[in-house]
């Protein structure tokens, strides 16, 4: 069973990813769709809490840097 920090990070980045995915679908942006899928999917493959936060923050930063 994951520790609370990892569980919270998975839920947080999953919700952000779902919102980004829906927004990307609405405006037909492939970049937003891919980052949204990445945010939703990566917590399933990462088991360390610090790495979950690092990857999630990096994907959110990528979304901010490559905004329209």
N, C-alpha and C positions, 0 to 999 in steps of 0.2 A: 504494500500500500504506500502511495507517495506521501511525502511529508506535506504539511499544510502550505508551505511556501511554493512548492512545485505545483500543487493543486490550484492554488490561487492564480499563479502565473498562467497555467494552462487555460483556465476559464477566462481570465482577462484577455489574453491574446487571441483566444478563440472568438470571443465576442467582438473584439476589434476587427479581426479578420472577416467575420460574417458581415459586419457593417461595411467594410471596404469592398468586399465582394459584391454586395447588393448595390452599392454606389457605382462600382465599375460596370455592372450589368446595366444600370440605368443610363449611364452616359456612354456606353459601348467603348470602354477603355480596356484594352488588353493588359496594360500595365497594372491597373488597379485589380483586375481579375486575378492575375498571377500572384501579386503580393497578398491579396486576400486569401487565396488558396494556400499560399505558403504559411500565413499566420494561423490559419485553421489547422493545417496538417502537421507542422513541425513538432508540436508538443507530444505527439504520439511516438516520435522516434528519439526524443531526448529524455534522459532520465535524471540529469543533474539540474538542480534548481538554478544555480548560477548560470549555467549554459542556456537554460530556457529563457531567463531574463535577458541574457546577452543577445541571443538570436532574435528574440521578439523586439527588443529595442532597436537592433540593427535594421530589421525589416520596417519598423515604423519610421526610422530615420530615412530609409530609402524612399519610403512613400512621401515624406516631407521634402526631401532633396529633389526628387523627380516629379514634383507637382506640376500641374498645368498652368 
